[in-house]
């Protein structure tokens, strides 16, 4: 139980009607989760408005209401707290309810279009190897030391997030690394958190279904840096033209990393092979098991972050050399007959281009590159023809297929993708809606040395169709198909 007055610490109050000297047993923004002595936060979501459920919350046992609009009918035994932004206020309330766990950890957030999951996950693994208790919040999974907690969002809601951070503290974690999505920033899921540092990887065309314009998307990322305290660090990719934009208004200490620019943390690729990279980071050499230029950026960001967290350079490099790739990020298998299969989460134009250009870099001869790609439903439709065009440009054969169509018609998604296929590329492009059949067809084309890229879903273990998640694992299906075909 917490006193309501304590939960409102740092919340910008406009009006309070009733007593704040009352015990609160729980906090909820979903009226279905309200129980006796709950503080209910009426927040406006993309689908519903919590203000419409204030009476339902009171009926379920809420004793205090946090809202932007006071209800016309107010009850004497209920406390009403009016604020200008209830989602932001909820962030601070959540922090206070769980005793501000982010202040008891070194919490580092990673944001950007591509590379968030790999960077955050590698940081988690690195600090585990360095001997620390560590927490991870990522798209793939959340971890508290070795305990895995399934992830439902890139960044959880404010209550779930603080509960997870509090559990990390209770289990002795000293560091926590988390992906910070643009949605989370705009929706105030990170409001009230105390970050020790923030990392910006890059920004490219994505999420315009939500942010509407690229400028709004950039502003969402930048807001994360604007909120950093003076004792935190801000680390940005200087090779990305928007990297320095992120730091324009931050109070944090500013640092840069890059492969092409003069930066605080500099990297050069000495060797790039299918089994790893030889890198020179600030004049120190390290061999890592990750592949491609985009992973050189991720490794450099990890090194810089660990160094800014006061870790020893030699210890960092030793640990880096022992790290494996993240699930669903350029995971590859080699068939008995020498066909190479790669599964990657690439679901944006830039990510797909990075993966295909990496394959081009490590090709040794006349191998075919066979790319299978789809685009998710209920997401930014503008990138669909672009993704198809990139696949055609950098592949010998392309199969357009279904990804997670969600509520959309998969055939219509493929129609939109097909608009990106030029007349010259029509002959090398196939359209197979059934993803399993598409993987089988891609594998049937494979000859010794050929490279088959299965892009778009990566670590996901399902395919979402009309609101139902069906079991589907690209890597397992790829392995099964290679075995069945004997290639």
LINWO-V368411 format. One record per backbone hydrogen bond with DSSP energy under -1.0 kcal/mol. NH is the residue of the N-H (numbers start at 1). CO is the residue of the C=O. E is the energy in kcal/mol with one decimal. If there is no record, write none. Layout:
NH/CO/E  NH/CO/E
//
This chain:
2/24/-2.3  4/22/-2.5  5/20/-1.7  7/3/-1.7  8/4/-1.2  9/6/-1.3  11/8/-1.9  14/82/-3.0  15/82/-1.5  17/80/-2.9  22/20/-1.4  24/2/-3.4  25/37/-2.9  28/39/-2.3  33/30/-2.5  34/31/-1.1  37/61/-1.6  38/35/-1.0  39/26/-2.6  40/64/-2.8  41/28/-2.9  42/66/-3.3  43/41/-1.1  45/48/-2.9  50/43/-3.1  52/49/-2.2  53/50/-1.8  57/53/-2.3  58/54/-2.3  59/55/-2.6  60/56/-1.4  61/58/-1.2  62/57/-2.5  63/38/-2.2  64/38/-1.4  65/79/-3.1  66/40/-3.0  67/81/-2.7  78/75/-1.3  79/63/-2.2  80/17/-2.8  81/65/-3.4  82/15/-3.4  83/67/-2.5  89/85/-2.2  90/86/-2.2  91/87/-1.4  92/88/-1.5  93/89/-2.5  94/90/-3.0  95/91/-2.0  96/92/-2.4  97/93/-2.8  98/94/-1.7  99/96/-1.6  100/95/-3.8  103/100/-1.4  104/101/-1.8  106/174/-2.4  108/176/-2.5  109/197/-2.2  110/178/-2.8  111/199/-3.3  113/202/-2.2  119/115/-2.5  120/116/-2.7  121/117/-2.7  122/118/-2.7  123/119/-2.1  124/120/-2.1  125/121/-2.4  126/122/-2.9  127/123/-2.5  128/124/-1.7  129/125/-2.2  130/126/-1.6  131/128/-1.6  132/127/-2.5  135/175/-2.1  136/143/-2.7  137/177/-2.4  142/149/-2.8  143/136/-2.4  144/147/-2.4  145/134/-2.7  147/144/-2.1  149/142/-3.6  161/157/-3.0  162/158/-2.2  163/159/-2.2  164/160/-2.3  165/161/-2.5  166/162/-2.4  167/163/-2.1  168/164/-2.2  169/165/-2.2  170/166/-2.5  171/167/-1.6  172/169/-1.9  173/168/-2.7  174/133/-2.6  175/133/-1.4  176/106/-2.4  177/135/-2.2  178/108/-2.4  179/137/-2.4  180/110/-2.9  185/181/-1.6  186/182/-2.3  187/183/-2.7  188/185/-1.3  189/184/-2.3  193/190/-2.0  196/107/-3.3  197/107/-1.3  198/233/-2.0  199/109/-2.6  200/235/-2.5  201/111/-2.3  210/207/-1.3  211/207/-2.6  212/208/-1.0  213/211/-2.2  217/213/-1.7  218/214/-2.4  219/215/-2.3  220/216/-1.9  221/217/-1.7  222/218/-2.7  223/219/-2.2  226/222/-2.2  227/223/-1.4  228/225/-1.1  232/229/-1.4  233/196/-1.5  234/253/-3.4  235/198/-3.0  236/255/-2.0  237/200/-1.2  238/257/-2.8  240/237/-1.1  243/240/-2.3  246/242/-1.4  248/245/-1.5  253/232/-2.7  255/234/-2.7  257/236/-2.1  258/265/-2.0  265/256/-1.7  267/258/-1.6  268/280/-1.8  270/278/-2.9  271/278/-1.6  273/276/-3.0  276/273/-1.2  277/288/-2.4  278/271/-2.4  279/286/-3.1  280/268/-2.5  281/284/-3.3  282/266/-2.6  284/281/-1.8  286/279/-2.5  288/277/-2.7  296/292/-1.3  297/293/-1.7  298/294/-1.5  299/295/-2.9  300/296/-2.3  301/297/-2.5  302/298/-2.1  303/299/-2.7  304/300/-2.8  305/301/-2.4  306/302/-2.5  307/303/-2.4  308/304/-2.5  309/305/-1.3  310/307/-1.6  311/306/-2.1  316/312/-2.4  317/313/-2.4  318/314/-2.3  319/315/-2.1  320/316/-2.7  321/317/-1.8  322/319/-1.5  323/320/-1.4  329/326/-2.2  331/343/-2.2  333/341/-2.6  335/339/-3.2  338/335/-2.3  340/450/-2.9  341/333/-2.8  342/452/-3.3  343/331/-3.1  344/454/-2.1  345/328/-1.5  352/348/-2.5  353/349/-2.4  354/350/-2.5  355/351/-2.2  356/352/-2.5  357/353/-2.6  358/354/-2.0  359/355/-2.3  360/356/-2.0  361/357/-1.9  362/358/-1.7  370/451/-2.9  371/397/-2.7  372/453/-3.0  373/399/-2.4  377/404/-3.3  384/381/-1.5  387/383/-2.6  388/384/-1.8  389/385/-2.2  390/386/-2.3  391/387/-2.3  392/388/-2.3  393/389/-2.3  394/390/-1.9  396/369/-2.4  397/369/-1.8  398/428/-2.6  399/371/-2.9  400/430/-3.1  401/373/-2.2  402/433/-1.4  406/464/-2.5  408/405/-2.4  413/409/-1.7  414/410/-2.2  415/411/-2.0  416/412/-2.0  417/413/-2.2  418/414/-2.6  420/417/-2.2  421/418/-1.7  425/422/-1.2  429/426/-1.4  430/398/-2.9  432/400/-2.4  438/434/-2.2  439/435/-2.4  440/436/-2.1  441/437/-2.4  442/438/-2.5  443/439/-2.3  444/440/-2.0  445/441/-1.1  446/443/-1.1  449/338/-1.6  450/447/-2.6  451/368/-3.0  452/340/-3.2  453/370/-2.8  454/342/-3.4  455/372/-2.6  456/344/-1.5  460/457/-2.4  463/470/-2.4  465/468/-2.8  466/406/-3.1  468/465/-1.8  470/463/-2.7  472/461/-1.8  477/473/-2.7  478/474/-2.5  479/475/-2.4  480/476/-2.7  481/477/-2.4  482/478/-2.4  483/479/-2.1  484/480/-2.6  485/481/-2.6  486/482/-1.2  487/482/-1.4
//
